[in-house]
Amino acid sequence: MRSSESNEVCKRVRLNDQNWQVGRFLEEGVEQRFRNLRQTNFLVEYIKDGLIKYIMDGEILRIEKLYEGYNQTEVIKNVEQIKYLRWEGEYGGNQKKVGKWNAFWRGDNLNVGGHYNENGQKQGKWIELFTNFFEQIKKKIELVQVKSLVLVFINKIRDMESGQQVLKIKLLLVEYMMRMAKKMVFGLIFMINLASKYINGLKFGRWDTYFQMSFEDEIQLIGGGEYNQNGVKSGFWIDIHEDYDYYEYQIIYLGEYIDGKKYGQWNTQFKDPNFLDQQSFIGGGFYDQNEVKTGKWIELYEDFRNVCQILLEGEYVKGIKQGKWNTQFRLNQHHKFKTIGGGNYDHQGIKNGRWIEMNNNFWKQCQVIESGEYQNGNKIGSWIIKFRYTIKYPFNKIGGGIYDNNGMKNGKWIEIFKNFQNSSQVTLVGDYLNGTKTGRWNIMMRYHEKEKFQFIGGGMFDQQGLKNGDWIELIENFGIQNQVIMKGEYLFGMKLGQWNTLYRNNPKLDFSIIGGGQYDKNGQKIGYWVDLNNYFGNEQFGSLQVLKGTYENGLKKKKFTHNFLHQG
């Protein structure tokens, strides 16, 4: 049996071994924004007979048939994977995976996967994707493909005690990986640990973390510390931010471990790649003996990066935020941090009263804030969305709407597009009913705050919040350099029939068709298609490429040809 893993809203999905809970549920996950992953929400709908639908913004992104009795399931949390990742293989008579399974991304075979035995267990050689594999990381797929080689080197390292020999082997591995990744746009960014030795499989002694921008550059020591005989961190350590990135996140944490737990004062340092000679203290606070935050803390905003330098400052009481917390922002190290938002937490760490928050898309080119009231952690009443062009300008209202007493959006709303920015200010205008989009929604756009908004797209949502009928949509990374729209039809949340891709390179010109193709009744691409390169119009890549080829059941039949778009 061949398979492709392709109105009440609740907080979480609850399943047990006996019951299949039919209904629609709200899930928290992550999606790609710019070069990183950010938190987002989507809907998961469970239908009888083991069907599951993933829904976001009125579109059904994925429908799966769950086998193996569907008594347990792990919801996919990564929106990019929901949309683009498929595993292809066979199910045996016992409804368990069997034989060879391969992973596909946007219809391309990633050449990763392996074999399942007759009991549905993995066996033999496997090449796997890490949990939050997403589009930006796809360009580093060569690194995933050499995982078996990496394991060979690691096994050799475990048998050695000489730090110099370990370093030599590691550098050989780095050189090989660089050769495998020549086509990567940003160069190879990686961290390596050089261990003195393992004892009984546990890390022991001094471990240092190194960084290298490219193979031609010097390897730099950026962190590290000691592991004790129990294999846990001990003493002074320099930890590296999990998203450490040369361009965006040169962030380190400095402090002490006692038996694997952070204790005492921990400081946060940040180096802006545009000011490489300066590394500044930007935050930190105190941990008690149980590694619980206490007292005054300055923390990084969850999307802190070079172009979004935001700090959160306030008090912890036994690990719970309490009292007044301020949000501070600066453009770069030439500027001082200034309070731009904040509000109060009660003694249980729940937001209450008046708050000013950063929009989820806030950064240097999208300085958007939202202000309104919280009641026991729920937004209520009128919330206003404000925007300013630069720090020299005041914030002005650009959108907003009403939350009911249950924190649900109702009535007319003006929201901002996820890729809203100074040079392409896009808003979404329409109605909510009990938290669900309904009726006509228009996509409006202007290029400057002194201009009036003009219609550029939109369509209808049905009573279930699903897109229906003719729609004009914007490409996810729509911007002044990437003015791409898609026209086609939805049927109960699924794309159907002919969809055309249109482009213009000048706001004064009309859109013209540059690509597109057909969707079948299951929302899968079929037949001849002209796709856009995944980074079409991105300034960092400087090219306008289209890909031409044929799909069968959503999978590419063979390698697509690349063509450059000739602009008239």
N, C-alpha and C positions, 0 to 999 in steps of 0.2 A: 504494500500500500504506500503510494507516493504521497509526500506531504510537503507543504511550504508553510513555514511559520511566518507567515506574512500578517423620571421626572423628579424622583426624590434624590437629593444629593446628601450623602453622608460623609463624615470626616474620613473614615478609613474603610478598607475592604476587610471583612471578617469572614474567613472560611474555616471550616473544620473538616475532619476526615470523613464525616458522614453527609454533610449538607452542601448543596450548591446554591449559593444565595443569589437569586435573580434580582437584578436592579442596576441602577446607575450610581456610581460612587466617585467621589472626588479624591484624587491622588496627588501627592506632592512628588515632583521629580526635578530633573535638570534639563536644560536645553542650551545649545550653543549660541552665544552672543559674542560677536567679534572672534577672538581666538580662544575663548574660555567657556566654561559651563556655568550657568546661573540657575538659581532655583525658579521653578515654575509650577503651574498646576494644570492638570488635564483630567478628563473623565474616563472611567473604565466602566463599560456596561457588560454585565454577565447575562447571557441568554441561555435558555434551556438547551439541552443536548451538547453542552460543553463549548459553546461559542463565546468568545470574548471580543469586544470592540474597544479600541482606543480612540477617543474623540477629543479634538482640540479646536477651539474657535469654530465650531460648527462643521468641521470636516472629520470624517472617519479616516483616521490615519492607517489603521491596521485592523484586520479581522483574523482571528486565529481559531482553529479547532483544537481543543485540548484533549489529549489522549491519556493513556495510563490511568483510566478511571476518573480523571480530573478531580481527584479528592484533595489535591494540593496544587497550588500555583504560586509562582513568584511573578508579580507584576513587573514588567519592564519599566524602569524609572527614567531611562535616558530617552528623551524625545527624538534625538537624532537616530537612535537605534530603532525606535518604534517605526520611524518613517523609512529608513534606508537599509536596515540590516535584516537579511533573511538567511535562514539555515535550510539547506535542501538535503533530503535523504529519505530513507525508507523506514516504515514501521513494520514490525513483525506481527504475527498472528496474536501475540499477547499485548498488542498495542504499545509496545516499547520500542524505542529507537534501536535500529540494528544496522550494521554495515557502515559504509562510508557516509559521512556528513560533511558538507562544505558550507562555508559562509560566503554570502554575496553582499556587496554594498553598492547601492544604486544600480543594481543589475550586473555589476562587475564581480567576477570570481576573485575573492581575496587570497585564494590558495592557502587557507587556514582551515583547521578542523582535524578530523581523525575518524577512528572506527569505534563502534559500539559492539559489544558481544551480544549473544542471544538474550541475555538478561537485562539489556539496556544499560550496561556499565561500560565506561570508557576503557579501552585497552590499547596497548601498544603506543606508538609515537603519536603525540598530539601537538598541534600548534594552536594556541588559544589567544583570544582577544582579552585584554584586561577589562574590568567592569565598566569603566566609563570611556571606552573607545568611542571617538566621535570624529567628525569630518576633518578637523585640523590635524588630528593624529593620523589620519589615513595616509597623509604624505610621508609618514614615518613607518609605513607598513613593512618596509625592508627590515626594520629593527625587530619587528614581531617575527618575521620569517626566519631570522637567524637565532631564534630562541634556543633551538637545540644546540647550536654552537656555543651560545652563552652558557648553557648548562654544563657543557664539556669543560669550559674554562673554570667555571665555579667548582666543579668536582676536583679539578687539578689544584685549585687554590686551597681547598679544604685540606688537602694532603700536604701542604707546604707550610713551613714556619718562617721562611725568609721573607721579610718585607720587600727587599729588592727584587726577588724573583716574582713575587706577587705583582709588584708594580710593572715589571717587564711584561708579564702575561696580560695584565689589564690593558696596557698600552697597545699591545698587539691586537687585542680584541677591539679596542677603540678604532684603531686604524682600519681593521676589516669592516667594522660597522660604518665608518665614514665612506669607504668605497661603495658599500651597498646603498648609501643614501646620497649619492652625488646630486640627484635631481631635487633634493629638498630645498624649498625656497628660502627658508630662514636659516639654513645651515644646521648643523647638529648641535643641539643643546642637551647636555646630559650631566649626571652626577655619578661619580664612582666612589666606592668605598674601598679603602686599602686596609686589609685586616692583618694584624700580626699573626693571629691564628685562631682556630676553633678548638674548643675542648668539649668533647662529647656532643658535638653538633651545635654548641652554643657559642655565640660571639664572645670573645674575651680580649681584654687588653685595649690598646689604643686603636680606634677606628677614625679615619679622617675622610671628610667629604671634599671632593675635587670637582672643578667645573672647567669646561673647555668649550669656547664658542665655536671653533672649527678646528680641524686637524692641524691647520697651519698655525693656530694660536697656541700660546703657552697654557699649560694646565695650571690652574690656580687653586690653592688651598682656601676653602671658604667656610669650613666648619668641621665639627667632630668632637670626640671626647672618649671617655673610657667606659668599657663594660666590665663589671665585676665578675667573680667566679660563678655567679648564678646566671650570667648572661643578660643582666639588666643594666641600664645606664646608671652611672654613679659619678659624683663629683661635678666639676664645671663642664658644661657642654655649650657648643654653638649649634643649634638646630636650624635647619633650612626650611623655609616656607614650602609647603607641599606643592605649590604652583610656581616655584622659583623659575624665573624667566629673565633672560638678559635684557629684553626690551621693556618688560612690564613689572616684574615682581622680584627685584633684587632685595629680598627681605630675609633677615635672619633673627633668631631669638637667642638671647644669652642668659644663662642662669645655672642653677645647681640642681642636680638630681640626688635624692637619697633613696637607695633601694628601688630605683626605677620610677620614683614619683618626683615631680617638680616640687621644689620647696623654696620659700623665701622670695626675694625680689627677682623678677624676670623682666628683662628689657627687650624692646623691639627696635631694630635698626633697619633703615631703608636707604638704598642708594639709587638715585635717579640716573638712568643711563645717559641723560643729557648733562649731568653734573658728576662725572665719574670720580672727580677728585674729592667729593664730599660724601660722607656717609653719616647720616644724622639719626640721633635718637628720636623716635616718634611716638613711643608708647610703652606700655607694660604695666606691671602691678605685682601684687604679693599673693603667693600661694601658702596656705597653712600646711600642717604636717600630713593632711589627708589629700593634698593636691586640690584643695578647694579655693577658689578665688575669694579674696576678702579685702575690704577697704577700697581705696580709690584705684580705678583702672582707666587706662587709655587704650582702647582696642581699635583694630583695623576694621573698617567697613567691609562687608563680605565681598564687595567687588573692588576693593582698594587696588589701584594700579597706577602706573605712571601718569595716565591722563584722567585719573579719578582718585585724587588724594583726599580721602575722607576718613576722619577719626570719630570714634564714639567715646565720650568721657562721662564717667559717673561712678557710683558706689555699688559695691557688692556686699551683701550680708549673708554669710554662710553659702556662698555660691549663687545667690539670687540677686538680680538687679533690683534696686530699690531707689525711690526718690527721683530727683531730677537727673536726666541724662541729656547731654548736649551733643549735637552733631556739628562737626567742624570741617571746613573745606578750604583747600588752597589750590591754585593752579600748578605751582611748582615751587622749587626751593628759593626762588626769588621773592616769594610772597609768604606772609604769615597766615597761619590757620585762623579762620574767623568762624564764629558760630553762625550756622545757616539753618538749623532746625533742632528738633528734640521734643521732649515731653517728660511725663512722670510715670513711674511704675509704682504700683501699690506694694504692700508688704509680701504679697505672693508672687511678685515679679510680673504682674499683668498690667498692660497699658490702660490708663484711665485719663480722662480729661482731654485738654487741647494738645494736639500734636502737629508738628511739621515734619514730614518725612521726605526722603529722597525717592524720586521715581525709580523703578527698577532699572531704567535705562540711563540713569544719570551718569554723565561724564562731561569732559571739557566742552564738547560740541553739542551737548544735550543737557543743559542746566535746567532741569524740570523738578519741581517740588510739588507735594500734595499736602494740603492742610485741612484739618477737621477734628471731630470729636471721637474719642474712644469711650465705650462703656463696657467694663468687664472684659476687655480684650477684643470687643467687636466694634468696627466702624459703624457709626450711626449718623443720621442727618446729612446735612450738606457737606460735601467734600469738594474743594476747589483745586484744580490743577493749574499751576503757574509756571511761566517760562521766562528766562532772560537770555539775551543774546550773548553777553559777556558779563564779567564781574563789574564792569563799569555801569551797567544798566540795572534798573530795578526789575523785580519780578512782576509780570502782568498775567492776568487770567487768560488761559487758553482753552480750558475745558473743565469737566467735573460733572457732578450729578448727585443723586440722593441714595443713601443706604437706609433700609428700614431698620426696625429695632432688633432684627435677627442678623444684621450685618449683610443683608442681601441687597444687591443693586436693583433699583426699580425706577421706571420712568425714563425720561430722555437723558442720555449721557453723551458727552464728548470726551473721547479717550485719545491718547496719542499712540501712533504706530510704533512698533517695537524698534524700528531703526530710525526714529525721529532724530533729526539733527539740524543744526543751524541752516544749512544750505538746502535742505529738503524737509520742510516742516509738514508732516502728514498727520492728519487726525481722522478718527473713525466716529461717525455720528449716527445714533440710532436709539432704539428703546430696549430696556430690560423689563422682564416680567419675572419676579421672584428669582432673580439671579441668572436668568437665561435670556440670551439675545433673541429678539423676536421681530418679525416684520422687516421693513426695508432698512438697510444700513448703507450709508454712503461713505466713500473714502474721499477726503478732501485734501488739497495740497496748496502750499504756497512756497515760494523760494526765499521770501524775506518777510519780516514781521510787519513791514509797512504795506504789504500787498494784501488783497483779499483772497480768501480761500476759494479754490476752484475745484469742481468735481473732476475726479480722475478714475473712480471705480466704485465697486460695491455690488450688492445683490440682496436676495431675500433669505431670511431665516424662517423655518417653519415653527410650529408650536413646541416641538421637541428641541429647538435650538440647533437644528441641522440646516446646512445650506441646501437650497433648492432652486432650480431654474438657472437662468443665465447669470453669470458672474464675470466681473472684471476684477482681478486680484493683482497685487503688487508682489514682485519677487521679494523674498525675505530681507535681502540686503539692499533694497531699493535706495538709491541716493542720486545725487547730482551727477556722479560718474557712472551710474548704473540704472538708468531709467528704463526698466523692463516691466511690462505688465503681461498677464496671461488672461486670455478670453476663452470661455467654454461653459459647459453646462454641468450642474450638480443634480443628482437624483438621490434624495434622502441621505445627503452627506457624502456621497461618493462621486468622484469625477467620472463622466461618461461621454463617450463619443469624441469628436474632434476638439482638441484644445490647441489654440495658437499662441505663440510667444511673439510679442511685439516690442520694439526698441526704438528709442530716439536718443540722439546725442546732443540735442539742443531743445530747450523748452519751447522755442518758437515754432518748432517743426511738428508735424503729425507723426504718430507712431506708425511703424511699418513692420510687417510680418518678417521675422528672421528664423522662425523655427516652430516646432510643435509636432503633434501626432495624435494617435487614437488611444483612448482608454476603453477596455472591455467592460462587461457588466459587473466585474468584481473590482473595478478601479485599478486594474493592472495595465501597464503600458503594453501595447501590442502593435506589431507591424513596423513600418518604417518611421523613424523618428529623427528629428533634428533637435538635439539637446544643447543647452548652454554649458560651457565649461563651468565647473563648480565655483570658480572664482571670477566669473565673467564680470568685467567692469571694475574689478578691485584695483585701486590705484597702486597697491604694492606689487601687483603682478603685471600691470601695464599692457594687457593684451585682451582682445575681444575674440574669443574662440568659440566655435560651435562644433559639436560632435555628431556625426552622422552614422546611422546603422539601424539594425533591426532588432526588435524585442519579441520574445515569445514567452507569454505568461509572466511578464514583468522582468525577465532575465535577458541580458544581451546574448544574442546567438554567437557573435564573434566580436573581435576587437573593433571598436568604432573608429572611423577616420576623423582626423582633426583638420579643421579649416578655419582660417582667419576671416573675420567679418570685414568686408571692405565698406568703409563709410563713404557715403556720397557727399 
